[in-house]
């Protein structure tokens, strides 16, 4: 006879043990799930912190308007890309046409190797843009999408309606003839440059010792996106061709995480700046007191005193200038700087030139560039050339912007220095061996 299985009696003690095991398993499972959730949460937070939250943190605040890390980083990457574009252009012309752009290439290399330089430049530029936008809004000055589109077309050299007519036409003007008294200390034979001329454009490139530079941080210029000179072609530049170039430009910048919206905002800001500048400076007169002067520039006070003594003993100013002046551009003309307005000169030079007696050879004047010995040949109220008028307007606008910057509530957060992009960077094959 088979043995029958007797049902096992489940005691309360057994039930209690099973319940404890069930609770333990549930607790362990809960702890494991919680751990996974925490890890995933930390990873998600880290990602959001790096890619979302940190990008919304401010790097600056201007009159209540915040510049976020993300906005600023895009602009830094844009500027780095532009410097790389300029580097490649200089390199191309140096390698293929023999031009010496070593200094420019070295300057770009240095700038790209110190990210804080570009970071500060862009921060200053974006600060100025906010001030400009706020003033423009008060004056009712706006920029349309059509204006931005047209600006892009001009940048790419696409003029479907023909090139624009210049807005400023130089006014032909014959400078005053020097008096007999003035000719006694400035004889026409002393320098190849004649006193009377029908143009106002100075010969050669102005020397930095007499040409003022802006005291404000220079904003990166609005760039030209065409990387190389156009090749000869019989095919006209069509709308389709322009659109292709534009799309390629946008795609190129997108590889650096620079959006089309950011690129367009840069162009919009540049147009707005020009409109506001013209509005602020619309009442600036087109005539200004100018001096016809010549100078000698030397490095040390001892050299200046020695040159001054030579002039006091009767030596010819043009001869001494040609021998010792470090302003090589004017030295070749006997120190002649031609007719120039106050805005052409650095402050120390201008203060002396616009206060000295006509014909007087003034005591050496010190500026950041060295020591100047100045002789004023004539001083009169004269019309400004187109370039001089533009420079005068630009100087006036920069002075306005400097004053606005000083009065504005500007807060900069130093943490930006920890988040300066270093890409795009120069590749080893791009660097020309020195």
Secondary structure, DSSP 8 states (H G I E B T S, - for coil): -----------HHHHHHHHHHHHHHHHHHHHHHHHHHHHHHHHHHHHHIIIIIHHHSEEEEETTEEEEHHHHHHHHHHHHHHHHHHHHHHHHHHHHH----HHHHHHHHHHHH-HHHHHHHHHHHHHHHHHHHHHHHHHT----HHHHHHHHHHHTT--TT-----S------------HHHHHHS-GGGSSS-S--S----SS---TTTS---SS-----------S-----SS---HHHHHHHHHHHHHHHHTTT--HHHHHHHHHHHHHHHHHHHHHTTT--SEEEEEEEEEEEESSHHHHHHHHHHHHTT--HHHHHHHH-S-HHHHTTTTEEEEEEGGGS-HHHHHHHTTS-TT-B---EEETTEEEEEEEEEEEEEE--HHHHHHHHHHHHHHHHHHHHHHS-EEE-GGGGGS----S---GGGS---
